Amino acid sequence: MNTCCKAALALAGAVTAALAGCGQAAAQGGAVYCVNCSDQITQWMNYLKQVAQLEQQVKQVRLAMQNTQPLAAFPAGTGATGLRELNQVLAQAKSLTYAAGAIDPQFAQKFKDYNGYTSALRLGDQFMAGKRQQWSADANDATRTTLNATAKQNQQMEGVEEQNLQNLQTQAATAQGNLASQQALAALSVETIRQLQKLRQLAMIEMQQAANRNQIDADREATTQAQWTQMTTPSNKPTTGGKVFRGGE
């Protein structure tokens, strides 16, 4: 039995005793008088006030207990998982992506600048055919990766994210007490930040797609100009001291 219940029983016992005491009466001159009735009434009023105060204290205790009750299950959210899944899609790309890691050595292996191509070995038809295949494969892979990442985002929105938002809405609507309400608000805030991060990730994917297009154009221009330079640069082979051949010799 808790303290509040014990106090209520004690007050109830005191009121009962007071009522029993009030039943005492005295007869004087043919009339019946209540002995100490004014004192008893005052005591009853004090008891009633104490009962009201006790009731108010019980309400305050219940409210305090309610305010300290956490949510039954704090929503974990799905934003972090969604970010990891998108990064996994990007990491599988054959073209350069920001999620691949070690970008500088991969970039140097795929591309050179104009001077690098000019000083390289002869840029013949076989070399240019290989470069055209590289440009085509990179462009196709970059587009495929972007579409796969977008499809993954759409799948997440229609699946786990929708379910998670419904759970958050239910938690916010049924939260009782300050702590539960604050936890529901915190869960909503965390999920909002995760969604903003995913928007940033989509913007990064668009930037990556644009960078791939620009680099393919720049690499095509550099190799074409380097090949033209090699073709039009005079040879260093000697042009004197040769033998003249005549017919019949």
C-alpha positions, 0 to 999 in steps of 0.5 A: 500500500502506497503512502497516499492510500495510507494517508487517505485511510487515516483521514477516513478513520479520523472523520469516522471518530469525529462523527461518533463524538458528535453524537453526544448530547446533553439535556438542559431545561427540557431541551437537548443541546449538542455538546461541542458541535461547533468544534466538531463541525470545524474539525470536519471541515478541516478533514474535508480540506485535508482530503481535497489536498490529498486528492490534489497531491495524488493527481500531481504524483500521477502527472509526474509519473506520466511525464517521466514515462518514455515511449514504449519503443523509440523509433530508430528511423531508416535514413541511415540505412537508406544512405548506406544502400545508395552508397553501395549502388554507387560503389558498384559503378565502373565509371568514376564515382565519389563513393569508389574511393582512391579517386586520384589514381583511378582518374590518372589511369583513365585520363591524361591532359593534352600534353600527356597525350601529345608526348605519348606513343603514336595515337593511331587508329587502335588507340583512338578506338580504345578511347572511344570505347572507354568514353561510351562505356563510362557514359553508359555506366554513369547513366545506369548508376544514376538511374539505379540510385534514383530507383533505390530512392523511390523504392525506399520512399514507397516501402520502409520510409512510408512505414516509418513515417506512419509509425512516427505519426502514431507515436506523436499522436499517442504520446502521453507526458512530457518525456514521451512527447519530447522523444517523439519530437526528437525522432521526427527531427532525426528523420528530417535530418536524414531526409535532408542528407538524402537530398544532398546525396541526390544532388551529389549524384547529379554533380557526379553525372555532370562531371563525368559528361564534362570529363568525357568531352574534355578527354575527347577534345584532348586526344583529338587535338593531340592526334592532330598535333602528332600528325602535323608535326614534322618528322625528325628523320634526316632528309639529306645524304640519301641515295638517288635511285634511277630506273634500270640501276 
